[in-house]
Amino acid sequence: MSYALSRAVRVLNLDPTQNTDDIATFIKTYLAGYASDGSDDSDDSESASGIVVSVISTTIEGTDYMKIFVSFPFDTIIPYSSTSLLDLRVETIAPVVSATK
């Protein structure tokens, strides 16, 4: 999940013309193999495995950024205890700056 996020940031660094939908689709496609039934549900923000991708454009002090969040639910199983659900999440803020700016 973290690696997919890092790859998306590199894609954005190499091609700052990418929009939020392009970046979200890139991450969802990269993580498609993690779907619980093996399907690729890249049209929705959430796949069959519960993976959620959110990409938001924002401006901070005059510079364009993309806030990228990826999360999915994870069941923990501890012997002699009930199953607990954790939400594993990675996020970053990536600058949208071209090499000529």
C-alpha positions in Angstrom: 0.0 0.0 0.0 2.8 2.4 0.9 4.8 1.4 -2.2 1.8 2.1 -4.4 1.5 5.5 -2.8 5.2 6.2 -3.4 4.9 5.1 -7.0 1.9 7.5 -7.5 3.9 10.4 -6.1 6.7 9.6 -8.5 4.2 9.5 -11.4 3.0 12.9 -10.3 6.5 14.3 -10.1 7.3 13.1 -13.6 4.1 14.3 -15.1 2.4 17.1 -13.1 -0.4 17.3 -15.6 -2.0 14.2 -14.0 -5.3 15.0 -12.3 -6.8 13.5 -9.2 -8.7 10.9 -11.1 -5.6 9.8 -12.9 -3.6 9.4 -9.7 -6.5 7.5 -7.9 -6.9 5.2 -10.9 -3.1 4.5 -10.9 -3.2 3.5 -7.3 -6.4 1.4 -7.6 -4.9 -0.4 -10.6 -1.7 -1.1 -8.8 -3.6 -2.5 -5.7 -6.2 -4.4 -7.7 -4.5 -7.7 -6.8 -5.4 -7.1 -3.2 -9.1 -7.4 -3.8 -10.6 -10.2 -1.8 -12.2 -11.9 -4.8 -9.3 -11.0 -7.2 -11.5 -8.6 -9.2 -10.5 -5.1 -10.2 -13.2 -2.6 -9.2 -11.4 0.5 -10.4 -14.6 2.4 -11.2 -15.5 2.9 -7.5 -13.4 4.5 -4.7 -13.7 1.2 -2.8 -12.8 -2.2 -4.1 -14.1 -5.6 -3.0 -11.4 -5.8 -0.4 -12.4 -2.5 1.2 -9.4 -0.6 -0.2 -10.2 3.1 -0.3 -8.3 5.7 -2.3 -8.9 9.4 -2.0 -7.0 12.1 -3.9 -7.8 15.8 -3.2 -6.2 18.9 -4.9 -5.3 21.7 -2.6 -3.2 24.9 -2.6 -0.9 25.7 0.3 0.8 29.1 0.3 0.5 29.5 -3.5 1.8 26.0 -4.4 -0.5 23.2 -5.7 -0.5 19.9 -3.9 -2.4 16.6 -4.0 -3.4 15.0 -0.7 -3.4 11.3 -1.3 -4.9 8.8 1.2 -5.0 5.0 0.9 -6.6 2.8 3.5 -8.1 -0.7 4.0 -9.6 -2.6 6.8 -7.5 -5.4 8.4 -8.8 -8.1 10.8 -6.4 -8.9 13.6 -6.6 -12.3 15.1 -5.1 -12.8 18.5 -5.4 -16.2 20.2 -8.1 -16.3 22.9 -9.4 -13.0 21.9 -12.1 -11.7 19.6 -11.3 -10.5 16.1 -10.6 -6.8 15.9 -10.8 -4.6 12.9 -8.0 -2.1 12.2 -8.0 0.6 9.5 -4.5 0.6 8.0 -3.9 3.9 6.3 -1.1 5.7 4.5 -1.2 9.3 3.3 1.0 11.9 1.9 0.9 15.4 0.4 2.7 15.6 -2.9 3.6 18.9 -4.6 2.4 19.5 -8.2 5.3 21.3 -9.6 6.7 21.1 -13.1 10.4 21.0 -13.8 10.1 24.4 -15.5 8.3 26.3 -12.7 
